[in-house]
């Protein structure tokens, strides 16, 4: 995998998400810091997932040997998105909120570890360096639009342009 490719870019986001998770977990119950960090995390993960699906996953879906992995990951994105919505609506002062957040944390970290350790190497096999750089450019173009959608609270079931 070349530097500057789609896989490098996705891992950069994953590292940022890991950092946000650690910071959220360390916050005080109901603090403004917790709300702000969680809101940032929710927007980042939502936008990342959508842009990832529309770049890398779309390419994987076109390859029969990778289709199952892509479908599996899309379903995990949906599950994580649902958990994010539940947490956003929850009472951050409640000890239950942190318990639910830790379930999300476990689920999300499992997801990104699985992507990095299994899915990305499988997807990289058979893709040219040019294609991986092209996919990164597509991701980079798409993510700002997805951030705007996530910040606006646009439901993921709306049609995307």
N, C-alpha and C positions, 0 to 999 in steps of 0.2 A: 504494500500500500504506500503510495507516494505521499509526501507532505503536501498539504494543500488539497487533498482529495476529500470526497464526501465523508469518508470514515473518520478522518482527522477532525473535520468540522463537527460531526455529530458527537465525537468524544469530548470536544471542547465544551459543548453544551452539557453533556453528562457530568463533567467535572464541576461545572457551575451549579448544576442541580444538586450534586452531592454536598457541595459547600452550603447551599441554602438549607438543605435538610438538616445538616448539623446545627446551623444557626437557629433554625426554628425550634428544634428539639431542646436547645439550651435556654430558650426564652422563658420569662415568667408568665404564669397563667394570666390571660386576659390583657397582656401588655400591648401597647401600641406597636412596639417593635415586632411582636409576634404577628399581629395583623398585617403590618407592612411587608414583612418577609414572606408570609404565606401568600399574600396577594401577588407579590413578585413571582414566587414559585409557581403559582397557579397559571399566571399568564405565560411564563416561560415554558412550562411543560406543555401547556395546551398548544401554543404556537409551534413549538419544536415538533410535537407529534404530527400536527397537520402538515407541516412543511416536509417532514421526513416521509410521510405517507405519499405525498405528491411528487417526491423526487426518487429516493431510493426504493421505497416499497412498490411504486408503480413499475419500476424496472424489474424488480424481483417477481412481481405478479406475471410478467410476460415470459418468465423462464419457468418452465414446468417443474424443474428440480428444486426451485426456491419458492414456489407458490404457497405451499403449506406453511413455511416459516413466515411469509409475509402476512397471510391470513391470520395466523396465530398472534403475531405482533399487533396487528390492527385490533384484534379482539382485546388484547391486553391494554391497548391505548384507551379503548372504550371503557373498560373496567376502571382504569386509573382516572379517567375523566369523570366518571360517576362518583368515585371516592372524593375527588377534588370538589365537586359540586356539593356533596354532603357536608364536607368539612367547612366549606365557605358559608354554608347556611347554619352551621352549628355554633354553639356557645363556647367561645375560646377561653372563657373563664372556668369551664367545667373540666374536671379531671378526665371525664369521658372523652373530651375532645382530644386530649393528648394521647389517650389510648388509641383512638381512631386514627390519629395522625401517624402513630407508630406502625399501625397496620398498613397504612398507605406507604410509609417509608420502606417497610420490608418488601412490599409488593413492587414498588417502583425500583428499588435497588436490585431486586432479583431480575426485573425486566431489562434494565440497562446492562447488567452484568452478562445476561444471556445474549443480548445483542452484540456486545463487544467481544465476547469469548467464542460465540458460536456462529451467530448470524452474519456478522460483518466479514469474517474470513470466508464463509461459504459464498457470500454475495460477491466478494472481491475476486474469487476464482472465476476466471472467464471474462472479467470486465477489463477492458483496456485502460491504461492510465488516463488516456484522453477522455474516456467515458466517465471515470470517477471524478475527474476535474470538472467535466460538464455537469454532472449531478450536483457537485458542490455549488456551482454557479446557480443552478436552478433552485437549490435549497436557500442560498443567500438572497435570491430575488424574492422567493416566496415567504420567507420567515417574517420580514417586516409587515407584510400585509396580514399575516396570521396573528402577529402581535397586536395590530390595530383591531382586528376582529375580536380577539380574546379580551382586550381592554374594554371594548364596547359591549362585551357580554353577548356577542352574537352566538346563537345556538349552533352547535356543530352539525345539526341536521339541515341547516339552511344550505341552499345551493351555493357552491363556490364558483367564482368566475375563472 
